[in-house]
Structure formats: C-alpha cells, structure tokens
C-alpha cells in the first residue's frame, strides 16, 4: 500500500488548482499524497490538509503574478531543483490546474515538463474560467491549452460554467463553490480508491498507465450518483447526460472509457451488469471499456460512478509526443527576459541542416518524451546561441 501511494501524486497548480486538490484530499478521507504549487502565499494559506510550496518566493515575495504567464514560468525556473526533488519517484501524476491566471497558464507547462523528465505518466485536469470573467482571461486560458495538452498523456478540460451547471446555477454562491469542489473531489478520489482498495473488479495502476500510454489528447470527465431500487439505471443515465460532458454529449466519439463504481456491500451482480450494459449501449461498438469497483459500507444503498472518456487513441507504433511540432512556451506565452529564441521557420531550417548524420545515418534516433535526443538541445528548444 505504501509503495503504491508513493508512486501516485495529486498536484495542484495555482490558487484554484490547489483548492480543488485540497477538496479531493478532504473527500478521500485518508492519507493521499498531494502537493500544491503557487506564487501567492495568501491564496493557499487556508489549505491545511496538503503541502503547498510557494514558488518564486525570492522573486515575487509570496505575491501573485498579476495574471502574467511569463512570471509563472519564471517561478518554476527559479525553484526547478526543489520542485524536481518534491516530485521525484512519481509514476502517475494527476495534475489539477486552473487556467486563466499567470501560474495556471505559465507554470503548468513547465511543471509538466519536469514530470516528463522524471518519467511520470500524467493525467491533467484543467479548468477554464467562467465566461463572466471576461474575454481576455478566457482567451489566455485557451492559448495555454495546446501546451498543456502536449505535455500531458491525457487532458480533461473542465469549463467552470459546466462544472457549476452540474450543481445547479440557482444554488447560492457559497454553496455552489463547496458543492462544485465536493463533486470534483469525490470523482477524482474515486480513481485513488480504485487503485488502492481491493474490489470485486480491480483497476490497478498498470491498467491506468496502459490506458494513458495508448491515448493522447483531450478527454471528458463525468460523475453521477443515485440511490434506491433503480440506482444503477439512474446513475448511468445521469452519467451520460451530465453537464460536465458539455451541452451535447457525443459519447459515440469515445474510443475508450475508464469507469469506476463505488457502492456498499449491497451492490448486486445484476446492478453491475446493468451499469455495464447501459453504458456500452451509449458507446460505439468498438469502444474499449475498462471498469473497476470499490466496496465501502459507508455507501450502502448508494452507487457512485466516475468515468473518463478518451476521445483519441494513439496510432500503433506512433512515437509519443512526436505527432507534430508544437509552439514553444515562448511562442505562446512570451519569452522570459533574457531568453533568446528563433522563429519556428528558422528552427525548421536549422533542423534541415542537421539531418545528415554521417557515419550514424543507419542508426535509429534516440527518442525520449517525444524529443529526438540526437538533435542538440539548443535546436530542440529553439534557443539562439550568442556567436
């Protein structure tokens, strides 16, 4: 149990991400390895159930970034070694980040790169701002998404409007915030329970890692619960039409689904079969369904479902991370002062000049995290060297 937990890590990024991660720790009700990263000491001061590392403290003195993504990047660069040490040994990282601000937009891609360098698999949940927060903040979040998608094995995008629609738009604000955090936290921690708690059907870490290896891109996330004699049927119906899936859930587009079922010891085999059959009926015939169960007497009379819908499967034989050349952090978010870079066109020309391998032309390239290590670092990262 201890070995499994040290290989798993829940990571919150930015004030919003840290609060969602804290809610997941609270919902778990036990020792859940978790850490948060933010520049703003005040924003995380009320979080007492997980470690929060204040990054970039020497540069920003515990204050926020003012929405500046470059400052978010700088904060991670400043404390790179300390962050790397805090994340050492992680095999599966579940990252929760709130986009729109400087830390979410700027620090998250840098943190994902550190996790990749450490060999971790990454499932990332990224929330998008409310539309009422303004076009500029929403557009900043959208610009950061491709970088975060490229840095993750799988990315679940959760617009805040959809998350709060799941708890009811007429709910008083204070209650809505609490319920939204509880909804998200309960769904997230069910993944941990599936891994750590023996059940009738187990979903072990290797199964999750295999699914993350086979997928690449954005996913969808849904949570539902029900009670009573028809709880299985009702829960599946709620799961398939949850506001978390968007206004027009197209479940037929899913290529694979990971389903977790939490119930008491009164869960019947007929109910388990009903859940599986009803969900399969909503999916494409070729969709792969992997499910696991957790039995907990505290949930007698209840059934809770959590599902991740993977819409993209990696082609067999494809090199992870090598699908296309993404824009760099500097391209999208702006360069850190003093950081020199070339245009994408110039990088392309430089790469062409380096394709001749001489005596090594018949030797396979060395790939790591989607990068050809046979190309010099300054070319791979688009850095211009002073001459």
C-alpha positions as CSV (number, residue, x, y, z in Angstrom):
1,X,0.0,0.0,0.0
2,X,2.8,2.4,0.9
3,X,4.7,1.6,-2.3
4,X,1.6,2.3,-4.4
5,X,0.9,5.6,-2.7
6,X,4.4,6.9,-3.1
7,X,4.1,6.2,-6.9
8,X,0.9,8.3,-7.1
9,X,0.7,12.1,-6.6
10,X,-2.0,14.6,-6.8
11,X,-0.7,18.0,-7.8
12,X,-2.5,21.3,-7.6
13,X,-1.2,24.3,-9.7
14,X,-2.3,27.9,-8.9
15,X,-4.8,29.0,-6.3
16,X,-7.8,27.3,-8.0
17,X,-5.9,24.1,-8.7
18,X,-4.6,23.9,-5.1
19,X,-8.2,24.4,-3.7
20,X,-9.6,21.7,-6.0
21,X,-6.7,19.3,-5.0
22,X,-7.4,20.1,-1.3
23,X,-11.1,19.2,-1.8
24,X,-10.0,15.9,-3.3
25,X,-7.8,15.2,-0.3
26,X,-10.7,16.0,2.0
27,X,-13.1,13.8,0.1
28,X,-10.6,10.9,0.2
29,X,-10.6,11.0,4.0
30,X,-7.2,9.4,4.4
31,X,-3.5,9.8,3.5
32,X,-3.4,10.9,-0.1
33,X,0.0,12.1,-1.4
34,X,-0.6,15.6,-2.6
35,X,1.3,18.9,-3.2
36,X,0.3,22.3,-4.5
37,X,2.4,25.0,-6.2
38,X,1.6,28.7,-6.2
39,X,3.4,32.0,-6.0
40,X,0.7,33.6,-3.8
41,X,1.1,32.6,-0.2
42,X,-2.2,34.3,0.8
43,X,-4.2,32.2,-1.7
44,X,-3.1,28.9,-0.2
45,X,-3.0,30.0,3.5
46,X,-6.3,28.3,4.3
47,X,-5.2,24.9,2.9
48,X,-4.1,22.7,5.8
49,X,-4.5,19.2,4.5
50,X,-1.7,19.1,2.0
51,X,1.7,20.6,1.4
52,X,1.7,23.9,-0.6
53,X,5.0,25.0,-2.0
54,X,5.4,28.7,-2.6
55,X,7.4,29.0,-5.8
56,X,9.4,32.0,-7.0
57,X,9.3,33.5,-3.4
58,X,12.7,35.3,-3.8
59,X,11.5,37.0,-7.0
60,X,7.8,37.7,-6.1
61,X,8.0,37.7,-2.3
62,X,4.9,35.5,-1.9
63,X,2.6,37.6,-4.1
64,X,0.7,36.6,-7.2
65,X,1.8,37.0,-10.8
66,X,-0.9,39.6,-11.7
67,X,-2.0,37.2,-14.5
68,X,1.4,37.3,-16.2
69,X,2.2,33.9,-17.6
70,X,5.9,34.7,-18.0
71,X,6.1,35.3,-14.3
72,X,4.5,31.9,-13.7
73,X,7.2,30.3,-15.9
74,X,9.9,32.3,-14.1
75,X,8.7,31.0,-10.7
76,X,9.1,27.4,-11.8
77,X,12.5,28.1,-13.3
78,X,13.7,29.8,-10.1
79,X,12.8,26.7,-7.9
80,X,13.4,24.0,-10.5
81,X,15.6,21.8,-8.4
82,X,13.4,22.0,-5.3
83,X,10.3,21.1,-7.4
84,X,12.1,18.3,-9.1
85,X,13.1,16.9,-5.7
86,X,9.5,17.2,-4.4
87,X,8.2,15.2,-7.4
88,X,10.9,12.5,-7.5
89,X,9.6,8.9,-7.6
90,X,6.2,9.7,-9.0
91,X,4.9,7.2,-11.6
92,X,1.4,8.5,-12.1
93,X,0.7,12.2,-11.6
94,X,-2.8,13.7,-11.5
95,X,-2.4,17.4,-12.1
96,X,-5.2,19.9,-11.4
97,X,-4.7,23.4,-12.7
98,X,-7.0,26.4,-13.0
99,X,-6.2,28.3,-16.3
100,X,-6.6,32.0,-16.9
101,X,-4.1,33.3,-14.5
102,X,-0.3,33.6,-14.6
103,X,0.5,30.5,-12.6
104,X,-2.0,28.2,-14.2
105,X,-1.1,29.3,-17.7
106,X,2.7,29.8,-17.2
107,X,3.8,27.4,-14.5
108,X,1.7,24.3,-15.6
109,X,3.6,23.6,-18.8
110,X,6.9,23.9,-17.0
111,X,5.8,21.5,-14.2
112,X,4.5,19.0,-16.8
113,X,8.0,19.1,-18.4
114,X,9.6,18.3,-15.1
115,X,7.3,15.4,-14.6
116,X,8.0,14.1,-18.1
117,X,11.7,14.4,-17.4
118,X,11.2,12.3,-14.3
119,X,9.4,9.6,-16.3
120,X,5.9,10.1,-14.9
121,X,2.6,9.5,-16.7
122,X,0.4,12.5,-16.5
123,X,-3.4,12.8,-16.3
124,X,-4.2,16.6,-16.2
125,X,-7.5,18.3,-15.3
126,X,-7.6,21.9,-16.5
127,X,-10.4,24.2,-15.6
128,X,-11.4,27.1,-17.9
129,X,-12.6,30.5,-16.5
130,X,-16.2,31.5,-16.2
131,X,-17.3,33.4,-19.3
132,X,-18.2,36.3,-17.0
133,X,-14.5,36.7,-16.1
134,X,-14.0,38.3,-19.5
135,X,-12.7,37.6,-22.9
136,X,-9.1,38.4,-22.2
137,X,-8.8,35.8,-19.4
138,X,-10.7,33.2,-21.3
139,X,-8.5,33.7,-24.4
140,X,-5.4,33.5,-22.3
141,X,-6.6,30.1,-21.0
142,X,-7.3,28.9,-24.5
143,X,-3.8,29.8,-25.6
144,X,-2.3,27.8,-22.9
145,X,-4.3,24.6,-23.6
146,X,-2.3,23.3,-26.5
147,X,0.9,23.5,-24.4
148,X,-0.7,21.6,-21.6
149,X,-2.3,19.0,-23.9
150,X,1.1,18.4,-25.5
151,X,2.7,18.0,-22.0
152,X,0.1,15.5,-20.7
153,X,-0.7,11.9,-21.6
154,X,-4.4,12.8,-21.3
155,X,-6.1,16.1,-20.6
156,X,-9.5,16.7,-19.2
157,X,-10.8,20.2,-19.9
158,X,-13.5,21.4,-17.5
159,X,-15.1,24.8,-18.2
160,X,-16.1,26.3,-14.9
161,X,-19.5,27.1,-16.3
162,X,-20.1,23.4,-16.9
163,X,-18.8,22.4,-13.5
164,X,-21.1,24.8,-11.7
165,X,-24.0,23.8,-14.0
166,X,-23.6,20.3,-12.6
167,X,-24.5,21.6,-9.1
168,X,-27.3,24.0,-10.3
169,X,-26.9,27.6,-11.4
170,X,-29.5,28.8,-8.9
171,X,-27.6,27.4,-6.0
172,X,-26.3,30.2,-3.6
173,X,-22.7,31.1,-4.5
174,X,-21.1,29.8,-1.3
175,X,-22.9,26.5,-1.5
176,X,-22.2,26.2,-5.2
177,X,-18.4,26.6,-4.6
178,X,-18.5,24.0,-1.9
179,X,-20.6,21.6,-3.9
180,X,-18.5,22.0,-7.1
181,X,-15.4,21.2,-5.1
182,X,-17.0,18.2,-3.5
183,X,-18.3,16.9,-6.8
184,X,-14.9,17.2,-8.5
185,X,-13.1,16.0,-5.4
186,X,-15.3,12.9,-5.0
187,X,-14.9,11.9,-8.6
188,X,-11.1,12.4,-8.5
189,X,-10.6,10.5,-5.3
190,X,-12.6,7.5,-6.6
191,X,-9.7,7.0,-9.0
192,X,-7.4,6.6,-6.0
193,X,-9.8,4.3,-4.3
194,X,-10.0,2.1,-7.4
195,X,-6.2,1.7,-7.3
196,X,-5.7,1.4,-3.5
197,X,-8.8,-0.5,-2.4
198,X,-9.3,-4.2,-3.3
199,X,-12.7,-4.6,-5.1
200,X,-14.7,-7.2,-6.9
201,X,-13.1,-5.9,-10.1
202,X,-9.8,-4.2,-9.7
203,X,-8.4,-1.4,-11.8
204,X,-4.7,-1.5,-10.9
205,X,-2.1,1.2,-11.6
206,X,-0.7,-0.8,-14.5
207,X,-4.2,-0.8,-16.2
208,X,-4.4,3.0,-15.8
209,X,-0.8,3.5,-17.1
210,X,-1.5,1.3,-20.1
211,X,-4.6,3.3,-21.0
212,X,-2.7,6.6,-20.6
213,X,0.0,5.2,-22.8
214,X,-2.5,4.3,-25.5
215,X,-4.2,7.6,-25.5
216,X,-3.2,11.1,-26.4
217,X,-5.2,14.3,-26.3
218,X,-8.3,15.7,-24.6
219,X,-10.7,13.6,-22.6
220,X,-14.1,14.1,-20.9
221,X,-15.0,13.5,-17.3
222,X,-18.3,12.7,-15.7
223,X,-19.6,11.9,-12.2
224,X,-23.0,10.7,-11.1
225,X,-24.7,9.0,-8.1
226,X,-28.1,7.6,-7.3
227,X,-29.9,5.7,-4.5
228,X,-32.9,3.4,-4.4
229,X,-34.1,0.3,-6.2
230,X,-33.2,1.6,-9.6
231,X,-30.0,3.3,-8.6
232,X,-27.9,1.5,-11.3
233,X,-30.1,2.7,-14.2
234,X,-30.5,6.2,-12.8
235,X,-26.7,6.6,-12.2
236,X,-25.8,5.6,-15.7
237,X,-28.5,8.0,-17.2
238,X,-27.1,10.9,-15.1
239,X,-23.5,10.0,-16.1
240,X,-24.2,10.1,-19.8
241,X,-26.0,13.4,-19.8
242,X,-24.0,15.2,-17.1
243,X,-23.4,19.0,-17.7
244,X,-19.7,18.1,-17.3
245,X,-19.8,16.5,-20.7
246,X,-21.0,19.7,-22.4
247,X,-24.3,20.7,-23.9
248,X,-24.4,17.9,-26.4
249,X,-22.5,14.8,-25.1
250,X,-21.3,12.8,-28.1
251,X,-20.4,9.6,-26.3
252,X,-20.2,7.7,-29.6
253,X,-17.0,9.6,-30.3
254,X,-15.2,8.0,-27.3
255,X,-12.5,5.5,-28.2
256,X,-12.0,4.2,-24.7
257,X,-13.7,4.7,-21.3
258,X,-12.4,4.1,-17.8
259,X,-15.3,3.6,-15.3
260,X,-15.2,3.5,-11.6
261,X,-18.1,2.2,-9.5
262,X,-18.3,2.9,-5.8
263,X,-21.0,1.2,-3.7
264,X,-21.7,-0.6,-0.4
265,X,-21.6,-4.3,0.2
266,X,-25.2,-4.5,-1.0
267,X,-24.1,-4.0,-4.6
268,X,-25.6,-6.8,-6.6
269,X,-24.1,-8.5,-9.7
270,X,-27.3,-7.7,-11.6
271,X,-26.7,-4.0,-10.9
272,X,-23.1,-4.2,-12.0
273,X,-24.2,-5.9,-15.2
274,X,-26.9,-3.2,-15.7
275,X,-24.3,-0.4,-15.4
276,X,-22.0,-2.1,-17.9
277,X,-24.7,-2.8,-20.4
278,X,-26.4,0.6,-20.2
279,X,-23.1,2.4,-20.7
280,X,-22.0,0.1,-23.5
281,X,-25.3,0.9,-25.3
282,X,-24.4,4.6,-25.3
283,X,-20.9,4.0,-26.7
284,X,-19.6,3.0,-30.1
285,X,-19.3,-0.8,-30.6
286,X,-15.5,-0.6,-30.9
287,X,-15.1,1.5,-27.8
288,X,-12.9,-0.2,-25.1
289,X,-14.5,-0.1,-21.6
290,X,-12.4,-0.8,-18.5
291,X,-14.1,-0.7,-15.2
292,X,-13.3,-1.2,-11.5
293,X,-15.3,-1.4,-8.3
294,X,-14.8,-0.2,-4.8
295,X,-17.0,-1.6,-2.0
296,X,-17.3,0.6,1.1
297,X,-20.0,0.0,3.7
298,X,-20.4,3.8,4.2
299,X,-22.0,3.8,0.8
300,X,-24.7,1.2,1.5
301,X,-27.8,2.0,-0.5
302,X,-25.8,4.3,-2.8
303,X,-23.9,3.9,-6.1
304,X,-21.4,6.5,-7.4
305,X,-20.0,6.4,-10.9
306,X,-17.0,8.3,-12.3
307,X,-15.9,8.0,-15.9
308,X,-13.1,9.3,-18.1
309,X,-14.0,9.3,-21.8
310,X,-10.9,9.1,-24.0
311,X,-11.7,10.5,-27.5
312,X,-8.3,9.9,-29.1
313,X,-6.2,6.7,-29.3
314,X,-2.6,6.8,-30.3
315,X,-1.9,5.0,-33.5
316,X,0.0,1.8,-33.1
317,X,3.8,2.3,-33.5
318,X,3.5,6.1,-33.1
319,X,6.2,7.9,-31.1
320,X,4.6,9.5,-28.0
321,X,4.8,13.3,-28.3
322,X,6.0,13.3,-31.9
323,X,2.7,13.9,-33.7
324,X,3.6,17.4,-34.6
325,X,5.9,20.3,-33.7
326,X,4.1,22.4,-31.1
327,X,4.6,26.0,-30.4
328,X,7.1,26.5,-27.6
329,X,6.3,28.2,-24.3
330,X,8.0,31.3,-25.5
331,X,6.0,31.3,-28.8
332,X,2.6,31.1,-26.9
333,X,3.2,32.9,-23.6
334,X,6.1,35.2,-24.4
335,X,9.8,34.9,-23.7
336,X,11.3,35.2,-20.2
337,X,13.5,38.3,-20.1
338,X,17.0,37.3,-21.4
339,X,15.7,34.2,-23.1
340,X,16.6,34.1,-26.7
341,X,14.6,32.2,-29.3
342,X,14.2,31.8,-33.0
343,X,11.1,31.7,-35.1
344,X,9.6,28.4,-36.0
345,X,10.7,28.8,-39.6
346,X,14.3,29.4,-38.6
347,X,14.1,26.3,-36.3
348,X,12.8,24.3,-39.2
349,X,15.7,25.4,-41.4
350,X,18.2,24.7,-38.7
351,X,16.7,21.2,-38.3
352,X,17.0,20.5,-42.0
353,X,20.7,21.5,-41.9
354,X,21.2,18.9,-39.1
355,X,19.5,15.9,-40.8
356,X,22.8,14.5,-42.2
357,X,24.1,12.0,-39.6
358,X,27.3,10.9,-41.4
359,X,28.5,7.6,-40.1
360,X,25.4,7.3,-37.9
361,X,22.9,7.6,-40.8
362,X,21.8,4.0,-40.3
363,X,21.4,4.2,-36.6
364,X,17.9,4.7,-35.1
365,X,17.3,8.0,-33.4
366,X,17.2,8.2,-29.6
367,X,13.7,9.4,-28.6
368,X,12.7,10.5,-25.1
369,X,9.4,12.2,-24.2
370,X,8.8,12.9,-27.9
371,X,12.1,14.5,-28.5
372,X,15.0,13.3,-30.7
373,X,18.0,13.5,-28.4
374,X,20.3,13.2,-31.4
375,X,19.5,16.9,-32.2
376,X,21.3,19.4,-30.0
377,X,19.3,20.9,-27.1
378,X,19.5,24.4,-28.4
379,X,17.9,23.3,-31.7
380,X,15.1,21.3,-29.9
381,X,14.2,24.2,-27.7
382,X,14.6,26.9,-30.3
383,X,17.4,28.8,-28.5
384,X,19.7,31.1,-30.4
385,X,23.3,30.9,-29.3
386,X,25.4,34.0,-29.0
387,X,28.2,33.9,-31.5
